[in-house]
Amino acid sequence: MSSEMLDGLRTALSWEIQAFQSSVDAFDEIAAQRLAVTRTDMRCLEILLRDGAASAGAIGQAVGLTSGGVTAMLNRLERQGYVRRATDPADRRRVTVEVTEQARRLTDELYGPIVHDGFELLDKYGAAELTLLTDFLRATRELYERHLTRVRATPTLFPAPSVDLAVGPPETSH
């Protein structure tokens, strides 16, 4: 295969990845709205659904919140009935956070059909292809995580635009 054809395939794959990310982002935005939570709250629920339970500190580190921010988020999610705090059976001084059955049910209503259809989609791939896809996605995730760390360490590149709230809509002539 020529280098031009390979470049074309790489470009097409890059665009498909970006389109995939946009679709996931749009779906997650609507899911967060339906659950009446923020995107950070959704990330917290995702972590807890995946891991079963986590400490507030681990959640804060994963979502990039301070301890005060995590406490506010967990209080909000607890009021909504999505999480509960529980004493860690291994260390009674430690508190862990778990998702509730309500949160499991509601997120399954939103994401369950995608999981089901996704498994059907994966059925057409063999072991070698699944290994390749898994390796590619892991490497891509790690690439983004490295760059996330880099970008978090950089100062804001552009000042936020100033908004003059005293200025009304433009006048129209009649």
Long-range contacts (C-beta under 8 A, 24 or more apart in sequence): 17-140, 27-114, 31-107, 31-110, 31-111, 34-110, 35-82, 35-106, 35-107, 35-110, 36-80, 37-76, 37-77, 37-80, 37-82, 38-73, 40-65, 40-73, 41-73, 41-76, 41-77, 41-82, 44-73, 44-74, 44-77, 44-83, 45-77, 45-82, 45-83, 45-99, 45-103, 45-107, 48-83, 48-97, 48-98, 48-99, 48-103, 49-99, 49-103, 49-104, 49-107, 52-98, 53-86, 53-96, 53-97, 53-98, 54-96, 54-97, 55-88, 55-94, 55-95, 55-96, 55-97, 56-95, 56-97, 59-97, 64-152, 82-106
